[in-house]
Amino acid sequence: GFLQDLAIVLCVAAVTTVAFQRLRLPVVIGYLLAGLLVGPHVPFPLFADLERVQTLSELGVIVLLFSIGLEFSVRRLMRIGPSAGVTGTVEVTLMMSLGYLAASALGWDARTSFFAGGMVAISSTMIVARTFEEVRVERRISDLVLGVLIVEDLYALLILAVMTALAAGAGLSAGAFALSAAKLVGFLLALVGVGLLVVPRALSYVARLGSRETTLVAAIGTCFAFALRIASRLVFPGR
């Protein structure tokens, strides 16, 4: 079943992306269309198992974000940090407020309105980065936009932690919110520290062995170790 779903997803994605390239449209739209076609919500004869496709999508997101991180240094992020931080904070606050107000105007309850606000507040880093790669946006502009998106992703982690508590029906007190925020900040500081002090030295040692395959395996293994173990245990325990 897994191989069948993988074949369906890749074949449909190949057809849609080729079609969009021929039409001189962004390829990322072809990927989105492929996801719709193999999903359960479109009357189309091709349908992949939802759980297996979700696993594939999570793996794809992890690898794509890892590749983006390889091209985006901490030094560049610190240089645009103040501008990106202010812009990202204003954007998330404004969009979340508008989403909450729009949902409230439709008669939704406060919790559902908060969920709606959180959904519209965060942009997709992967889609923007892929689109910028296709149209070859100027480096200065792309750095600023990716910096804002990174700030949004940090807010997204906090919003998801709040949403998880609300969805479980436990509510969220000020103390629990502060604990979630402190846990996120501590995780990020530890992650940056390990990423700057330990990981480069370890991968440099592996690279000196002279095997590109070994270096690739070590890098990908490090990527999934952080994504699937550390992040899930510290930020979203129980997942």
N, C-alpha and C positions, 0 to 999 in steps of 0.2 A: 504494500500500500504506500509506503513512503517513497519508493522509487517511482511509482506511478504518479503520485502527486508532484514530485520534483520534476518529472518529465512534462506534466501538464503546465506547471507554472513557467518553466523555462521556454517551452515551445510557444505558448501564448504570448509571453513577454517578447520573444524574438520577433514574432509576426507584428505585434503592435509597435515596437520600437522601429523596425524597418519601415513600416508604413508612415510613422510620424517623421522619420528622417527624410523620406521621399517627399513629404509634404512641407519640409523645412519648418517643422514645429518642434518645440522642446521635447527631447526624448523622455524626460521625466513624466510627461503627460501620458506617454505610451505605457510606462510602468504602472501608473495609477489605473489606466483603463484595463490593463491586464489583470490587476488585482480585483477589479470589479467583475470581470468576465469569469474568473475562476471561483468567485465567492458565491455564497448561498442566496444572495439577495437579488440576483439578476436571472431572469428565465433564459438560461443559456445551457446547452447540453454538457459543457465541461464544468465539473465541480470537484474541487479538491477538499479533502478532509480539513475541517476548520482548525482542529488542534494541531495537526501536523504542519499546516501552513503557518499557523501562528509561531510555532517553533522555528521554522525557516525564516520568517520575517524578523524574529528577535536576533537570530544569528547574523542576518544581513545587516541589521541596524548596528550591531556591535562592531562588525568588521568595517562598515562604512565610517562610523564615528572614529574608529581607530586610525583609519587612513587619513581622515581630516586632521586628527591630532598630530600625525607625523609631519604635516606641513605647516603647523601653527605652533610656533615656539612660545614659551612662557615670557620671554623677553619682549616679543611683539605684543603679547596680550597686556603686559604691564604698561607698555608705552601708550596704548589706547584705552587702558583700564578706566580712568576717570570718565572719559566721554562715553564709553560703552556702558559703564555702570549707571550713569545718570539716565542715558537714553533708554536702556533696558528697563530700569525701574519705572520710569514714566510710562513707557509703552505697556508694560504688564499691568500696572495700576489702572491706567485708562481703559484698556481693553477688558479687563476683568470687571471693572465697574459698569461699563456699557453692557457687557454680557449679562451681568446680574440684573441690571435694570430692565433689559429687554425681556429676560425670562420672567421677572416679576410682573411686567406689564401683561404677559400672556396668562397670568394667574397661577404660575408655578409656585411651590412652597420655597422657603428660604434655602433649604439644603439643596434642592434640585437647581435653584437659581445659582447657587455657589458653584455647583458642578458645571453649569453652562458657562459661567464666567471664566472658570479655569480652562475650559476647552478652547475658548476663543482667544485667550490671552497669550498662548504659546504658539510660536511659529515653528515650522519644521526645519531644523538645521540641515538635514540631509537633502531636502528638496532645493533649498536655497543654494547650498554649496554645489550641488550637481548642476543647477541652472547657471550659476556663475562660471563654472568650469566650461560649459558649452559656449557661452557668449563672450568669454574672456574679458571679464570686468577688470578695470584697473585695480592694481594691488592695494592701493591706499583705501579705496572704497570697499573692496572685498574684506580687507582686514577689519575695518570698522563694523561692517555688517555682521561678520562672523563673531566679532567680539560681543556685539549686542545679543546675538543668538546664544552665545555661551552663557551670558548673564541670564537670559530667559530660561535656559536649561537648568541653571542653578535654582531659579525660582520654581521651575516645574517640579523639581525633586521635593521641595518644601510643600508645594500645593498638593502633590500626589500623597505625601505623608498625611496631610490634613484630610484629604478626600478618603483615604483608607480608613482613618478613624471614624469619619462621619458615616461612611457606607456600612461599617460594622455596627452602627447604632450606639456606639459608646460615647458620642459627643466629643468635644474637644475643649478642655479648659485652658486658661491662660498658662498654667504650669505645664500642661502637656504640649502645648504649642511651643513654649520656650525650650522644652526638652528636645523636641524634634528639630528645632532650629539649631540648638547647641550640638546635637548629634551630627547634623549635616555639616556644620562648620568644622567640627573636629575631624570628621571623615575627610573633608576636602583638604584640610591642612596636612593630615597624615598622608593622603594620597599624593599631594604635591611634594612633600618631603621625600617620600619613598621614590617618587618618579624622578626627582632631581638628583638624589644622592645614591640610591641603590641600583635602580634599573639600568641607567646608562653604563655603570661600571660592570654590571653582570652581563649585559649584552655585548659590551666591548670585549670582555673575556671570551665570550662565545664566538664573536666575530674573528678573533685572532686565531681560532682553530682553522680558518680558511675554508669553511664549508658554508656556502650560501644557503643550502637546504637546512642545515642545523640552525643557522641564525634565524631563518624564517620561522621554523618550528618554535624556537624559543620565544620570538617576538609575539607570535600568535598565541602561544600558551600563556604568556604574561598578560596579554589583552583579555583573554577569557577568564583568567584567574581573578583579575580585578573586577571584571564585569559581573561574573556569575557567582563569585564567592564573597569577596569583601563587600561590594556594594549591596548585594541582597541581604547579607547578614547584618550589616551595620545600619543601613538606611531603611530597608524594607524587610525586617525580620519575618520569617515564616514563609517567604516566597521561595 
